[in-house]
Amino acid sequence: MSPFATLLRSLRTQKGVRQVDLAEKLGYEQTYISALEVDKKGPPPPEFIERFVSAYHLSEQDRRDLLDAADASERKLVIREDVPAEVYLLLRDLREKLPHLCSKKAQVLRDILGMEPTARTPVENSQRRIRRRRKAEATM
């Protein structure tokens, strides 16, 4: 899951809001909210984030976290035209390997490249799956 998908779901559930209610309040379709949360859509435009923050009176830190998570979840990469050919080859190789890259290997690559973690979103803790209760477990 992308950092944005994880954070959006986390904030929505913290507020006790259903997808359909969030969609209605922000002026979007419920299917769009669902697609964002299951990572079928890339990050939304900043307008979506501003509407969410305003509608649910989120903190300035939540706003910054959402913007940062959206940036970290961007799926497209634009490179300058003046980079060496080796960079293009590296990117091609990464593009081929990314679908099969586990988080530990990604961290090793980040360490090798000297990349500091920039995401402020609690991705690791909030990536656990929501488990549905069986009928026998549900109390009424």
C-alpha positions in Angstrom: 0.0 0.0 0.0 1.1 3.5 -0.7 1.7 5.9 2.2 -1.2 8.0 1.1 -3.7 5.1 0.9 -2.6 3.9 4.4 -2.8 7.4 6.0 -6.2 8.2 4.4 -7.8 5.0 5.7 -6.2 5.5 9.1 -7.4 9.1 9.5 -10.9 8.3 8.1 -11.3 5.4 10.6 -9.9 7.5 13.5 -12.7 10.0 12.8 -15.3 7.2 12.6 -16.3 8.2 9.1 -17.6 5.7 6.5 -16.3 6.0 2.9 -19.7 7.0 1.6 -20.0 9.8 4.1 -16.5 11.1 3.4 -17.2 11.1 -0.3 -20.5 12.9 0.1 -19.0 15.6 2.4 -16.0 16.2 0.1 -18.0 16.1 -3.2 -16.5 12.9 -4.6 -17.8 9.4 -5.5 -17.5 6.7 -2.9 -15.8 4.5 -5.5 -13.0 7.2 -5.7 -12.5 7.1 -2.0 -12.4 3.3 -2.1 -9.9 3.4 -5.0 -7.6 5.7 -3.1 -7.7 3.5 0.0 -6.9 0.3 -1.8 -4.3 2.0 -3.9 -6.0 1.6 -7.3 -5.6 5.4 -7.9 -2.6 7.5 -7.4 -2.5 10.3 -4.9 -5.3 12.8 -5.2 -4.8 16.5 -6.1 -4.0 18.9 -3.3 -7.6 20.2 -3.5 -8.9 16.8 -2.1 -6.5 17.1 0.8 -7.5 20.6 1.6 -11.2 19.7 1.5 -10.6 16.7 3.8 -8.6 18.8 6.3 -11.2 21.5 6.3 -14.3 19.3 6.5 -13.0 17.3 9.4 -11.0 20.0 11.2 -7.7 18.1 10.9 -4.6 19.5 12.5 -1.9 21.3 10.6 0.4 18.3 11.2 -2.2 15.9 9.7 -2.4 18.3 6.7 1.4 18.2 6.3 1.4 14.4 6.7 -1.3 14.0 4.0 0.6 16.2 1.6 3.9 14.4 2.3 2.2 11.0 1.9 0.7 12.1 -1.4 4.1 13.2 -2.6 5.7 9.9 -1.4 2.9 8.0 -3.2 3.5 9.6 -6.6 3.8 6.9 -9.3 5.3 9.0 -12.0 8.9 10.1 -12.2 10.2 13.0 -14.3 14.0 13.2 -14.8 16.0 16.0 -16.1 17.3 15.8 -19.7 20.9 16.4 -18.6 21.3 13.2 -16.5 23.9 10.6 -17.7 22.7 7.5 -19.7 23.6 5.4 -16.6 20.8 7.0 -14.7 18.3 5.9 -17.4 19.7 2.4 -17.3 19.5 2.3 -13.5 15.8 3.5 -13.6 14.9 0.9 -16.2 16.4 -1.8 -14.0 14.6 -0.5 -11.0 11.3 -0.3 -12.9 11.7 -4.0 -13.8 12.5 -5.0 -10.1 10.1 -2.7 -8.2 7.0 -5.0 -8.4 9.0 -7.7 -6.6 10.9 -5.6 -4.1 10.2 -6.3 -0.5 10.4 -3.5 2.1 13.7 -4.8 3.6 15.4 -4.7 0.2 14.0 -1.3 -0.5 15.5 -0.1 2.8 18.9 -1.6 1.9 18.8 0.3 -1.4 17.9 3.5 0.5 20.8 2.9 2.9 23.2 2.3 0.0 22.1 5.5 -1.7 22.3 7.4 1.6 18.7 8.3 1.4 17.2 9.5 4.7 13.6 8.5 5.3 11.4 11.6 4.6 7.9 10.1 5.1 6.4 11.3 8.4 3.5 8.9 8.0 3.2 5.9 10.3 3.2 3.4 7.4 4.7 0.4 9.2 2.2 0.4 12.1 -0.9 1.2 10.1 -0.3 -1.3 7.3 -1.9 -4.2 9.3 -5.0 -5.6 7.7 -8.3 -4.9 9.2 -9.7 -8.3 10.3 -13.4 -8.9 9.9 -15.1 -10.7 12.7 -16.8 -14.0 12.0 -20.5 -14.1 12.7 -19.8 -16.3 15.8 -17.5 -13.6 17.2 -19.8 -10.7 16.6 -21.7 -9.5 19.6 -25.0 -7.8 19.2 
